[in-house]
Amino acid sequence: MNEFLHRFGAQVVRLNLTEKKMMVHAFRKGVVLGPFSESLIRNHLKTFAEIRRHAVAHIAAEEEFSEKRTCVVPARPRATGHPQTQRVHEATKEMKTPMKQQPYQPRKPNARGRGRDNASPRHNFVLELKDLIAIPNISERLKVPPKTDKRLRPNKNAWCEFHQAFGHPIRNCLALGHQLDELVKNGLLRDYLQEK
């Protein structure tokens, strides 16, 4: 602020400006927005001499405030037993690594998950899946999920006999597929598999 006041005064002398309104307006426009610029607007100062006196008083008050701020007794330091926690923005700034830009690559179709409505079953059985899971020896080894009124997937017309709910056909049932895979690996469905 003090530096701006000296530079502005030097420009006024150098350009030999005499019009009071123009000098006051130019000074107000050049001052950074803050408490001093607000006080200039509130006080309606009309000459550069009044502005200079007001600025000098403001600078003196700011210096006194800054001295008081530096003289404030610092807070008691924390006990040495407790480690100082790191601020969140400091921790994240250190951890971030710049991302490498890579060209766009479309996702590969996933064998599991959504979009398997037209997928073929994992194993070829001599019976249909709904008949296979009805066999007592097999049904007692399957962990049947609890019944639900909710739709399992977006296909509201497809019925899953394993879940006893709408959402996907039984041939696309992931839960049943995983359990049947385990039974095939253990050799329990050997008699029901079609030979390839």
C-alpha positions in Angstrom: 0.0 0.0 0.0 2.8 2.4 0.9 4.6 1.6 -2.3 1.5 2.2 -4.4 1.0 5.6 -2.7 4.6 6.7 -3.5 4.4 5.5 -7.1 1.0 7.3 -7.6 2.3 10.5 -6.1 5.4 10.3 -8.3 3.2 9.9 -11.4 1.0 12.9 -10.4 4.2 15.1 -10.1 5.7 13.7 -13.3 2.5 14.3 -15.4 1.8 17.6 -13.6 -1.8 16.6 -13.0 -4.0 19.3 -11.5 -7.6 18.0 -11.9 -8.6 16.8 -8.5 -11.6 14.5 -9.5 -9.5 12.7 -12.1 -6.7 12.0 -9.5 -9.2 10.7 -6.9 -10.9 8.5 -9.5 -7.6 7.1 -10.8 -6.3 6.4 -7.3 -9.6 4.6 -6.3 -9.4 2.4 -9.5 -5.7 1.5 -8.8 -6.2 0.4 -5.2 -6.6 -3.3 -4.6 -10.0 -4.3 -3.3 -9.9 -4.5 0.5 -10.6 -2.6 3.7 -8.7 0.5 2.6 -10.6 0.7 -0.8 -13.9 0.3 1.1 -13.0 3.1 3.5 -12.1 5.4 0.5 -15.6 4.8 -0.9 -17.3 5.4 2.5 -15.4 8.6 3.4 -16.0 10.4 0.0 -12.6 12.0 -0.1 -12.4 14.8 -2.7 -8.7 15.6 -3.1 -5.5 13.7 -3.4 -4.2 15.4 -0.2 -7.1 14.0 1.8 -6.5 10.5 0.2 -2.8 10.7 1.2 -3.6 11.6 4.8 -6.2 8.8 5.0 -3.7 6.3 3.4 -0.9 7.3 5.8 -3.3 6.8 8.8 -4.4 3.4 7.4 -0.8 2.3 6.8 0.2 3.2 10.4 -2.8 1.3 11.7 -1.9 -1.8 9.6 1.7 -1.7 10.9 0.4 -1.6 14.5 -1.9 -4.5 13.9 0.9 -6.6 12.3 3.1 -5.9 15.3 0.4 -7.1 17.6 -0.1 -10.2 15.6 3.6 -11.1 15.8 3.7 -10.4 19.6 0.9 -12.9 20.3 2.1 -15.7 22.5 2.1 -19.0 20.6 -0.2 -21.7 21.8 1.3 -24.5 24.0 2.9 -27.1 21.9 1.3 -30.5 21.9 2.6 -33.3 24.1 5.4 -35.2 22.5 3.6 -38.5 23.0 1.0 -37.7 20.3 2.2 -37.5 16.8 1.0 -34.5 14.8 -1.6 -35.5 12.3 -1.0 -34.6 8.8 -3.5 -32.4 7.1 -5.6 -34.0 4.4 -4.6 -31.8 1.5 -0.9 -32.3 2.4 -1.2 -36.0 2.5 -3.1 -36.3 -0.7 -0.7 -33.9 -2.5 2.3 -36.2 -1.6 0.5 -39.4 -2.6 -0.8 -38.2 -6.0 1.1 -39.3 -9.0 0.5 -37.8 -12.4 -1.8 -39.9 -14.5 -0.4 -41.1 -17.8 -2.7 -40.5 -20.7 -3.5 -43.6 -22.6 -5.6 -43.9 -25.8 -9.1 -45.0 -25.4 -9.6 -48.8 -25.6 -13.1 -50.2 -25.5 -13.9 -52.7 -22.8 -13.7 -56.3 -23.7 -16.8 -58.3 -23.3 -16.8 -59.9 -19.9 -17.7 -63.6 -19.5 -19.4 -62.8 -16.2 -21.8 -60.2 -15.2 -24.3 -58.2 -17.2 -24.9 -59.0 -20.8 -25.0 -62.7 -20.6 -28.6 -63.2 -21.5 -27.6 -64.7 -24.8 -24.7 -66.7 -23.5 -24.6 -70.4 -23.7 -24.4 -72.6 -20.6 -20.9 -73.5 -19.3 -21.5 -77.3 -19.5 -23.7 -79.4 -21.7 -26.0 -81.6 -19.6 -28.2 -84.4 -20.8 -31.1 -82.8 -18.9 -32.4 -79.2 -18.9 -31.1 -77.2 -15.9 -34.5 -76.9 -14.2 -34.8 -80.7 -14.3 -31.2 -81.2 -13.2 -31.6 -79.1 -10.1 -34.8 -81.0 -9.2 -32.9 -84.3 -8.7 -32.8 -84.9 -4.9 -29.1 -85.9 -4.9 -28.1 -82.7 -6.7 -30.6 -80.3 -5.1 -29.4 -81.1 -1.6 -25.8 -80.1 -2.6 -26.9 -76.7 -4.0 -27.2 -73.7 -1.8 -30.5 -72.2 -2.9 -30.7 -68.5 -2.4 -33.5 -67.1 -0.3 -36.7 -66.2 -2.2 -37.1 -62.5 -3.1 -39.9 -60.4 -4.7 -37.3 -58.2 -6.4 -36.3 -58.5 -10.0 -32.8 -59.8 -10.3 -31.9 -58.2 -13.6 -33.5 -55.9 -16.2 -35.1 -58.8 -18.1 -38.5 -58.8 -16.3 -40.0 -61.6 -18.4 -37.2 -64.2 -17.8 -37.8 -66.6 -15.0 -35.0 -68.3 -13.0 -36.1 -71.6 -11.5 -33.1 -71.6 -9.2 -33.8 -68.2 -7.7 -37.6 -68.6 -8.1 -37.7 -65.0 -9.3 -37.8 -62.9 -12.5 -34.8 -61.3 -14.0 -32.8 -63.8 -16.0 -33.3 -67.2 -17.5 -31.9 -70.2 -15.6 -29.2 -70.9 -18.3 -27.7 -67.4 -17.4 -27.9 -67.8 -13.7 -24.4 -67.0 -12.3 -25.1 -68.4 -8.8 -26.3 -71.7 -10.2 -23.5 -71.8 -12.8 -20.8 -71.4 -10.1 -22.2 -74.1 -8.0 -22.6 -76.5 -10.9 -19.0 -75.8 -11.9 -17.9 -76.9 -8.4 -20.0 -80.1 -8.6 -18.5 -80.9 -12.1 -15.0 -80.4 -10.7 -15.7 -82.7 -7.8 -17.0 -85.3 -10.3 -20.6 -85.4 -8.8 -22.3 -84.6 -12.2 -20.2 -86.9 -14.3 -23.3 -89.0 -15.2 -25.3 -86.0 -16.4 -22.7 -84.4 -18.7 -22.9 -84.8 -22.4 -19.8 -86.0 -24.1 -18.2 -83.5 -26.4 
